[in-house]
Amino acid sequence: MSHLHKEFVKNFETEIQVNGKKLPLNHFIQETIANMCIGILKTLKEVDEPEKTIKIAIKKLDETSTVDAHTYP
């Protein structure tokens, strides 16, 4: 490994697919995305146990709609 590259401990394997195509993510980006998601999840009251697998799916709606931001679907 080149002296210009920083080493770090890898804790997560992160994958992102867009329209079924897997995006290439280097180790740094994989860790960054995983830690951002875990940080958000830790603020939710319903999450009590440590994360083992987290799946997030985002689907763009065909039509936009106006909703109350504080209600659940």
N, C-alpha and C positions, 0 to 999 in steps of 0.2 A: 504494500500500500504506500502510496506517495506520502511524503511528509506534509503535503498541502491538504490532505484529507483528514477530517476529524473522525475519530472512532467514538461510538457510543453503544450502550447496551440496548438491544432490540427486544421489546416486550410484546409487540403486536404484529400481526399480519393483517394488513388492510387492503381491501380491494374495492374499486369503484368501476361500475359498468354504466355506460351511457348507450341507450338503445341496443343493449345486448353486447356491446363491444367493451372488452376490458381495457381500461386505461393503464398505461405503464406508470408505476409509481416507484420512485426510489425509496430506500429505507428511511431517509429523513422525513419525506412527505408522508409515508405510511404511519410513522410514529406521531407526527404532528396532527394528522387528521384523527387518529385514534384518541389522542389525549384531549383534543378539543371536544369530541363527542362525549367522552367520559366526564369531562368537566361540566358539561351541560346536564348530563344525566344525574350527576351527584346533587344537583339543586332540586330535583324532582322528589316529592314526598313519597311516591309509590315505589321508588327503587331502594330496596333495603340491603340486598346482597351484592357481593362483588360481581363485576361483569365477567362473563366467560365468552359470550357471543352477543354481538349487537348487530341487528339488521335494520337498516333504514332504507325505505323506499320512497321516492319522490316522483309523483306523476303530475305532469302539467295538465291542467284542466282544459277541456275543449273550449269552455266559455268561462269567463270570470264571473264572480258573484260577490255581493257585499254581505258580510257576516259580522256578528258581534264577536270581537276578539276574545272575550272572556267566557264563551260558552264552548261546550264540547260537541263535536259532530254526532 
